Amino acid sequence: MAHPLTVLRAVLGLSQPEYARLVARAHDELGLGRTAARREKVSRWESGRIVPEHSAQLAMARIHGVPAREVARLGWPFWLHLAAGDGVPLDGARDGPRLYLPRGGPRLPASERPPGSALPGFALRGDRLAAQVNGLLARLAGPRPALGREQAAPAAQVAQAAQAAQAVERIDWIEARTGALEQQMLVSLLPARLLLAAAHTEHRQVTHLLAAAGPGGATGRRLLLLSARTALLCSGFSCALGELADAERHALTAVRAGAAAGDRDVSATAMTQLARHHLLASNAADALGLLRAARTAAPDLPASTALELHNCEASAFAQLGRATEAARALDLAAEAFTAADRAATGTATDSEAYRRFVAIGRASVWSFLGRPARARPQLAALADSLTASGGSTPSPYSALWFLYVVNGHLALGELDVAADAVHRIRALTGELPPVLASDLRQLLAPHRNERLLREALDDLGTTRTP
């Protein structure tokens, strides 16, 4: 696994000599004196052979926006996780494996994604992802954290517990707002960008409270579960905007927080959502591994989560060309849809959201298997459901799902229908997310000589990039 300093340096796009010069300049600006800017020092820090002097760590902390007190509190190399976006430790030990919650840090803006890049910069893939998931499953297999009473603690921890108790009303309000945002996850008139900003705000507040209260006892577990829920919201809305690297980071946080809280259902839901992100990045093998882990974590999944799991599984098998297994997974998704629809709150929006999941699952499977004609009915139903005037409420995922609609009709040679779909989603969203607008332009670019698609491209050209 790469050293966190290596990851931070890569995010900044700097070579080891360039990073050494940046540290030396920050060291001097802080009034800590002059220091040699040598590549060898950075190489030794990243290899783990030596620990940087405290003054050099302060210079790095300035570069990455980490407070000096966190450098002293967490020590090397743990404070680097704050800068990398992995943040507050969920366990108290200084040694051994550690779990982290994000606190922000450097991000590659969507507008700076390399042109034409198909895959996002996921943090964990392959063996590294499997190792982390297996560790979290082992944690879930252990005793569930006790609720109802706090453990006896030294004076400093007692003071922390008192501070956490004073925050109960604040936690109540965060839970209420989080519940309201969860109602907006699949159906909402609000743009996904605004919903993501609201979810980020709640997640930061939870992380701040967790850092103050600690993860122990009833209050700590309640905050861990809130952290998982708000991270899932951030993950879902990031995915709806096409920002898959951020979506993956938040989903990993939700898995970690759910495991730290000992909640199997939340962890399984987060693993399933993480699998969806890997599918969108055409990483079917890792997606299947995550779905197996979700089943292990919670064999009796809620019907709505089971629906998403079977849909993801069907798409993963289809990506790998395993048609029989994909068809079986679609049948299981249909059964889960019936159960989820029966267990829904009774509102039309719940039922419609589940129907959209079924439609996009079937459409993606037949598209991956190279049989777009089988996908046509689902694509048409999905497009009509999302854009019918005076019909059901649209979804934050509308723009993302319309990529399937446009791609499917292009594969069928139905250029006029594909162009119409672009205009419809443009009218529905008002302003397409920049990443998804870019993906649509790439889909349409080979057909720019066709008048209808050229007009659709012109319509996309009016989308402003923040």
C-alpha positions as CSV (number, residue, x, y, z in Angstrom):
1,M,0.0,0.0,0.0
2,A,1.4,3.4,-0.9
3,H,2.6,5.6,1.9
4,P,0.0,8.4,2.6
5,L,2.7,11.0,1.8
6,T,3.2,9.4,-1.7
7,V,-0.6,9.8,-2.2
8,L,-0.6,13.4,-1.1
9,R,2.4,14.3,-3.3
10,A,0.7,12.6,-6.3
11,V,-2.5,14.6,-5.7
12,L,-0.4,17.8,-6.0
13,G,1.2,16.4,-9.1
14,L,4.7,17.0,-7.8
15,S,7.9,15.0,-8.2
16,Q,10.0,14.2,-5.1
17,P,12.5,17.0,-5.9
18,E,9.6,19.5,-6.4
19,Y,8.0,18.4,-3.2
20,A,11.3,18.8,-1.3
21,R,11.6,22.4,-2.6
22,L,8.0,23.1,-1.5
23,V,8.6,21.8,2.0
24,A,11.8,23.8,2.3
25,R,10.0,27.0,1.2
26,A,7.2,26.4,3.7
27,H,9.7,25.6,6.4
28,D,11.4,29.0,5.8
29,E,8.0,30.9,5.6
30,L,7.0,29.5,9.0
31,G,10.2,31.0,10.5
32,L,11.7,27.6,11.3
33,G,14.9,28.3,9.5
34,R,16.4,27.1,6.2
35,T,16.5,23.4,5.4
36,A,18.0,21.5,2.5
37,A,15.6,20.6,-0.3
38,R,16.8,17.1,-1.2
39,R,14.9,14.4,-3.0
40,E,16.5,11.7,-0.9
41,K,14.7,13.0,2.2
42,V,11.3,12.7,0.6
43,S,12.2,9.2,-0.7
44,R,13.2,8.1,2.9
45,W,10.0,9.6,4.4
46,E,7.8,7.8,1.8
47,S,9.7,4.5,2.3
48,G,9.1,4.6,6.0
49,R,12.9,4.4,6.7
50,I,13.0,7.7,8.7
51,V,10.5,10.0,10.4
52,P,10.7,13.6,9.4
53,E,11.8,16.1,12.0
54,H,8.9,17.9,13.8
55,S,9.7,21.2,12.0
56,A,9.6,19.4,8.6
57,Q,6.2,17.9,9.6
58,L,4.9,21.4,10.5
59,A,6.0,22.6,7.0
60,M,4.2,19.7,5.3
61,A,1.1,20.3,7.5
62,R,1.0,23.9,6.3
63,I,1.2,22.7,2.7
64,H,-1.7,20.3,3.2
65,G,-3.9,22.5,5.4
66,V,-3.6,20.4,8.6
67,P,-3.5,22.3,12.0
68,A,-0.3,22.0,13.9
69,R,-2.2,20.6,17.0
70,E,-3.3,17.6,14.9
71,V,0.3,16.9,14.0
72,A,1.2,16.8,17.7
73,R,-1.9,14.9,18.6
74,L,-1.9,12.1,16.0
75,G,1.8,11.8,15.3
76,W,3.6,10.6,12.1
77,P,2.3,9.3,9.7
78,F,-1.3,9.3,11.1
79,W,-1.9,13.0,10.7
80,L,-1.3,12.7,7.0
81,H,-4.6,10.9,6.7
82,L,-6.3,14.2,7.6
83,A,-4.8,15.8,4.6
84,A,-5.6,12.8,2.4
85,G,-9.2,13.0,3.4
86,D,-9.2,10.0,5.7
87,G,-9.3,11.9,8.9
88,V,-10.4,11.2,12.4
89,P,-9.3,7.8,13.8
90,L,-12.2,5.5,14.8
91,D,-10.2,3.5,17.3
92,G,-8.1,4.6,20.2
93,A,-4.9,2.6,19.6
94,R,-1.8,4.3,18.3
95,D,-0.4,1.0,17.0
96,G,-1.8,-1.6,14.6
97,P,-4.6,-1.2,12.0
98,R,-6.6,2.0,12.1
99,L,-9.9,3.2,10.6
100,Y,-10.4,6.8,9.6
101,L,-13.3,9.2,8.8
102,P,-12.8,11.9,6.2
103,R,-12.3,15.5,7.2
104,G,-11.7,17.0,3.8
105,G,-8.4,17.7,2.1
106,P,-7.1,17.9,-1.4
107,R,-9.5,16.8,-4.1
108,L,-9.1,16.8,-7.9
109,P,-11.9,19.0,-9.1
110,A,-14.2,17.5,-11.7
111,S,-13.1,20.1,-14.2
112,E,-9.5,18.9,-13.9
113,R,-10.2,15.3,-14.7
114,P,-7.8,14.3,-17.5
115,P,-9.6,14.6,-20.9
116,G,-10.9,11.4,-22.2
117,S,-10.1,9.5,-19.0
118,A,-12.5,6.6,-18.6
119,L,-11.6,5.4,-15.1
120,P,-11.6,7.5,-12.0
121,G,-8.6,7.5,-9.6
122,F,-10.1,5.0,-7.1
123,A,-8.2,4.8,-3.8
124,L,-8.6,1.0,-3.4
125,R,-8.7,-1.7,-6.1
126,G,-7.9,-5.4,-6.4
127,D,-5.9,-7.0,-3.5
128,R,-5.8,-3.8,-1.5
129,L,-9.6,-3.5,-1.6
130,A,-10.1,-7.1,-0.8
131,A,-7.7,-6.9,2.2
132,Q,-9.5,-3.9,3.7
133,V,-12.9,-5.4,3.2
134,N,-11.8,-8.7,4.7
135,G,-10.5,-6.8,7.8
136,L,-13.8,-5.0,8.1
137,L,-15.8,-8.3,7.9
138,A,-13.6,-9.7,10.7
139,R,-14.4,-6.6,12.7
140,L,-18.2,-7.2,12.1
141,A,-17.8,-10.8,13.1
142,G,-16.6,-9.7,16.6
143,P,-18.8,-8.6,19.5
144,R,-21.1,-5.7,18.7
145,P,-20.2,-2.5,20.6
146,A,-22.3,-2.3,23.8
147,L,-25.1,0.3,24.0
148,G,-26.7,1.8,27.0
149,R,-23.9,2.7,29.3
150,E,-20.5,4.3,29.1
151,Q,-17.4,2.6,30.4
152,A,-15.6,3.9,33.5
153,A,-13.0,6.4,32.3
154,P,-10.2,8.6,33.6
155,A,-11.0,12.3,34.3
156,A,-10.1,13.4,30.8
157,Q,-12.5,10.9,29.2
158,V,-15.2,11.7,31.7
159,A,-14.9,15.3,30.6
160,Q,-15.2,14.2,27.0
161,A,-18.3,12.2,27.8
162,A,-19.9,15.2,29.5
163,Q,-19.2,17.3,26.4
164,A,-20.8,14.6,24.2
165,A,-23.9,14.5,26.5
166,Q,-24.3,18.3,26.0
167,A,-24.3,17.7,22.2
168,V,-27.3,15.3,22.3
169,E,-29.8,17.9,21.1
170,R,-27.4,18.8,18.2
171,I,-27.2,15.1,17.3
172,D,-31.0,14.9,17.3
173,W,-31.2,17.7,14.7
174,I,-28.5,16.2,12.6
175,E,-30.4,12.9,12.5
176,A,-33.6,14.7,11.5
177,R,-31.9,16.6,8.7
178,T,-30.1,13.4,7.6
179,G,-33.4,11.6,7.4
180,A,-34.8,14.4,5.3
181,L,-31.9,14.1,2.9
182,E,-32.3,10.4,2.6
183,Q,-35.8,11.0,1.4
184,Q,-34.2,13.0,-1.5
185,M,-31.8,10.3,-2.5
186,L,-33.9,8.8,-5.3
187,V,-36.5,11.4,-6.0
188,S,-36.0,15.1,-5.7
189,L,-36.6,18.4,-7.6
190,L,-33.3,19.8,-6.1
191,P,-30.1,19.6,-8.1
192,A,-27.7,16.9,-6.9
193,R,-25.0,19.6,-6.3
194,L,-27.1,21.3,-3.7
195,L,-28.0,18.0,-2.1
196,L,-24.3,17.0,-2.0
197,A,-23.4,20.3,-0.3
198,A,-26.0,19.7,2.4
199,A,-24.8,16.1,3.0
200,H,-21.2,17.4,3.3
201,T,-22.3,19.9,5.9
202,E,-24.0,17.2,8.0
203,H,-21.1,14.8,7.6
204,R,-18.5,17.5,8.8
205,Q,-20.6,18.2,11.9
206,V,-20.8,14.5,12.7
207,T,-17.1,14.1,12.3
208,H,-16.4,17.1,14.5
209,L,-18.7,15.7,17.3
210,L,-17.1,12.2,17.0
211,A,-13.6,13.7,17.3
212,A,-14.7,15.4,20.5
213,A,-16.8,12.5,22.0
214,G,-14.7,9.6,20.8
215,P,-16.2,6.4,19.3
216,G,-16.9,4.6,22.6
217,G,-20.2,4.0,24.4
218,A,-23.7,4.8,23.2
219,T,-23.0,8.3,22.1
220,G,-20.0,7.2,20.1
221,R,-21.9,4.4,18.3
222,R,-24.8,6.7,17.5
223,L,-22.3,9.2,15.9
224,L,-20.6,6.4,14.0
225,L,-23.9,5.3,12.5
226,L,-24.7,8.9,11.7
227,S,-21.3,9.2,10.0
228,A,-22.0,6.1,7.9
229,R,-25.4,7.5,6.9
230,T,-24.1,10.9,6.0
231,A,-21.2,9.4,4.1
232,L,-23.6,7.2,2.1
233,L,-25.5,10.4,1.2
234,C,-22.2,12.1,0.1
235,S,-21.3,9.0,-1.9
236,G,-24.7,8.7,-3.6
237,F,-24.9,12.4,-4.6
238,S,-21.3,12.4,-5.8
239,C,-22.1,9.4,-8.0
240,A,-25.2,11.2,-9.3
241,L,-22.8,14.0,-10.4
242,G,-20.5,11.5,-12.1
243,E,-17.7,12.2,-9.6
244,L,-16.9,8.6,-8.9
245,A,-13.6,9.0,-7.1
246,D,-15.3,11.1,-4.4
247,A,-18.2,8.7,-4.4
248,E,-15.8,5.8,-3.8
249,R,-14.0,7.6,-1.0
250,H,-17.3,8.4,0.9
251,A,-18.6,4.8,0.4
252,L,-15.4,3.5,1.9
253,T,-16.0,5.8,4.9
254,A,-19.5,4.5,5.3
255,V,-18.2,0.9,5.3
256,R,-15.6,1.7,7.9
257,A,-17.9,3.6,10.1
258,G,-20.6,0.9,9.9
259,A,-18.1,-1.7,10.8
260,A,-16.7,0.4,13.7
261,A,-20.3,0.7,15.0
262,G,-20.9,-3.1,14.5
263,D,-23.9,-2.5,12.3
264,R,-24.1,-5.2,9.6
265,D,-27.0,-3.7,7.6
266,V,-25.3,-0.3,7.2
267,S,-22.0,-1.9,6.3
268,A,-23.7,-4.2,3.7
269,T,-25.6,-1.2,2.2
270,A,-22.3,0.7,1.9
271,M,-20.5,-2.2,0.3
272,T,-23.3,-2.5,-2.2
273,Q,-23.1,1.2,-3.0
274,L,-19.4,0.9,-3.4
275,A,-19.9,-2.0,-5.8
276,R,-22.1,0.2,-7.9
277,H,-19.3,2.8,-8.2
278,H,-16.9,0.1,-9.3
279,L,-19.4,-1.1,-11.9
280,L,-19.7,2.4,-13.3
281,A,-15.9,2.4,-13.6
282,S,-16.1,-0.9,-15.5
283,N,-14.4,-2.8,-12.7
284,A,-16.7,-5.8,-12.5
285,A,-14.4,-8.2,-10.6
286,D,-14.0,-5.9,-7.6
287,A,-17.8,-5.2,-7.7
288,L,-18.6,-8.9,-7.4
289,G,-16.1,-9.2,-4.5
290,L,-17.8,-6.4,-2.7
291,L,-21.3,-7.9,-3.3
292,R,-20.1,-11.2,-1.9
293,A,-18.8,-9.3,1.2
294,A,-22.2,-7.5,1.5
295,R,-23.9,-10.9,1.7
296,T,-21.5,-12.1,4.3
297,A,-21.9,-9.0,6.4
298,A,-25.7,-9.2,6.4
299,P,-27.3,-12.4,4.9
300,D,-30.8,-11.0,5.5
301,L,-30.7,-7.7,3.6
302,P,-33.5,-5.2,3.6
303,A,-35.5,-5.6,0.4
304,S,-34.5,-2.2,-1.1
305,T,-30.8,-3.0,-0.5
306,A,-31.3,-6.5,-1.9
307,L,-32.8,-5.0,-5.1
308,E,-29.7,-2.8,-5.6
309,L,-27.4,-5.7,-4.8
310,H,-29.0,-8.1,-7.4
311,N,-29.1,-5.3,-10.0
312,C,-25.4,-4.6,-9.5
313,E,-24.6,-8.3,-9.6
314,A,-26.5,-8.7,-12.9
315,S,-24.6,-5.8,-14.4
316,A,-21.3,-7.2,-13.2
317,F,-21.9,-10.6,-14.7
318,A,-23.0,-9.0,-17.9
319,Q,-19.8,-6.9,-18.1
320,L,-17.9,-10.2,-17.8
321,G,-20.1,-11.8,-20.5
322,R,-21.7,-14.3,-18.1
323,A,-25.2,-14.1,-19.5
324,T,-26.8,-17.0,-17.6
325,E,-25.7,-15.7,-14.2
326,A,-26.8,-12.2,-15.2
327,A,-30.3,-13.4,-16.1
328,R,-30.6,-15.2,-12.8
329,A,-29.5,-12.1,-10.9
330,L,-32.2,-10.1,-12.8
331,D,-34.8,-12.6,-11.7
332,L,-33.7,-12.2,-8.1
333,A,-33.8,-8.4,-8.6
334,A,-37.4,-8.7,-9.7
335,E,-38.3,-10.7,-6.6
336,A,-36.6,-8.1,-4.4
337,F,-38.5,-5.4,-6.2
338,T,-41.8,-7.1,-5.3
339,A,-40.7,-7.3,-1.7
340,A,-39.4,-3.7,-1.6
341,D,-42.6,-2.4,-3.2
342,R,-44.7,-4.2,-0.6
343,A,-42.6,-2.9,2.2
344,A,-42.5,0.7,0.9
345,T,-44.0,3.6,2.9
346,G,-47.0,3.6,0.5
347,T,-46.0,6.8,-1.4
348,A,-46.0,6.7,-5.2
349,T,-42.4,8.0,-5.2
350,D,-41.1,5.0,-3.4
351,S,-42.7,2.6,-5.9
352,E,-41.6,4.7,-8.9
353,A,-38.0,4.8,-7.6
354,Y,-37.8,1.0,-7.3
355,R,-39.3,0.6,-10.9
356,R,-36.5,2.9,-12.2
357,F,-33.9,0.7,-10.5
358,V,-35.4,-2.4,-12.2
359,A,-35.4,-0.6,-15.6
360,I,-31.9,0.6,-15.4
361,G,-30.7,-2.8,-14.2
362,R,-32.2,-4.6,-17.1
363,A,-31.2,-2.0,-19.6
364,S,-27.6,-2.0,-18.5
365,V,-27.4,-5.9,-18.6
366,W,-28.6,-6.2,-22.1
367,S,-26.4,-3.3,-23.3
368,F,-23.3,-5.0,-21.7
369,L,-24.2,-8.3,-23.3
370,G,-24.3,-6.6,-26.7
371,R,-28.1,-6.9,-27.2
372,P,-29.3,-3.3,-27.2
373,A,-32.6,-4.2,-28.8
374,R,-33.6,-6.1,-25.6
375,A,-32.8,-2.9,-23.6
376,R,-35.0,-0.6,-25.7
377,P,-38.3,-1.1,-23.7
378,Q,-36.5,-0.4,-20.4
379,L,-34.7,2.7,-21.8
380,A,-38.0,4.1,-23.2
381,A,-39.8,3.5,-19.9
382,L,-37.0,5.1,-17.9
383,A,-36.9,8.2,-20.1
384,D,-40.6,8.6,-20.0
385,S,-40.8,8.1,-16.2
386,L,-38.1,10.8,-15.6
387,T,-39.2,13.4,-18.1
388,A,-43.0,13.1,-18.4
389,S,-44.6,16.6,-17.9
390,G,-46.6,16.6,-14.7
391,G,-45.5,13.1,-13.9
392,S,-43.5,11.6,-11.1
393,T,-40.7,13.5,-9.4
394,P,-37.3,13.4,-11.1
395,S,-34.3,11.8,-9.5
396,P,-30.8,13.2,-8.7
397,Y,-29.6,10.3,-10.8
398,S,-31.6,11.4,-13.9
399,A,-28.6,12.7,-15.8
400,L,-26.5,9.7,-15.0
401,W,-29.2,7.3,-16.0
402,F,-29.8,9.2,-19.3
403,L,-26.2,8.3,-20.3
404,Y,-27.5,4.8,-20.6
405,V,-30.5,6.0,-22.6
406,V,-28.4,8.0,-25.1
407,N,-25.7,5.3,-25.4
408,G,-28.4,2.6,-25.9
409,H,-30.1,4.4,-28.8
410,L,-26.8,5.3,-30.4
411,A,-25.9,1.6,-30.4
412,L,-29.3,0.9,-32.1
413,G,-28.6,3.5,-34.7
414,E,-31.6,5.5,-33.5
415,L,-29.9,8.9,-33.7
416,D,-33.1,10.9,-33.6
417,V,-34.2,9.2,-30.4
418,A,-30.7,9.8,-28.9
419,A,-30.8,13.5,-29.8
420,D,-34.3,13.8,-28.3
421,A,-33.1,12.2,-25.1
422,V,-30.3,14.8,-24.8
423,H,-32.7,17.7,-25.1
424,R,-35.1,16.1,-22.6
425,I,-32.5,15.6,-19.9
426,R,-31.1,19.1,-20.6
427,A,-34.6,20.5,-20.0
428,L,-35.1,18.4,-16.9
429,T,-31.9,19.2,-15.1
430,G,-31.5,22.8,-16.3
431,E,-27.7,22.6,-16.0
432,L,-26.0,19.3,-16.4
433,P,-23.2,18.3,-14.0
434,P,-19.9,19.1,-15.7
435,V,-18.5,15.5,-15.6
436,L,-21.7,14.1,-17.1
437,A,-22.0,16.8,-19.7
438,S,-18.4,15.9,-20.8
439,D,-19.3,12.2,-21.0
440,L,-22.3,13.0,-23.1
441,R,-20.2,15.1,-25.5
442,Q,-17.8,12.2,-25.9
443,L,-20.7,9.9,-26.7
444,L,-22.0,12.3,-29.3
445,A,-18.7,13.4,-30.8
446,P,-18.4,10.6,-33.4
447,H,-21.8,11.6,-34.8
448,R,-21.3,15.4,-35.0
449,N,-21.8,15.3,-38.7
450,E,-25.5,14.3,-38.1
451,R,-27.6,17.5,-37.9
452,L,-29.8,16.3,-35.0
453,L,-26.8,15.3,-32.9
454,R,-24.9,18.4,-33.8
455,E,-27.8,20.4,-32.4
456,A,-27.8,18.2,-29.3
457,L,-24.1,18.9,-28.9
458,D,-24.8,22.7,-29.2
459,D,-27.4,22.4,-26.5
460,L,-24.8,20.7,-24.2
461,G,-22.4,23.5,-25.1
462,T,-24.5,26.0,-23.1
463,T,-23.8,24.1,-19.9
464,R,-21.7,26.3,-17.6
465,T,-18.8,24.7,-15.6
466,P,-18.6,26.0,-12.0
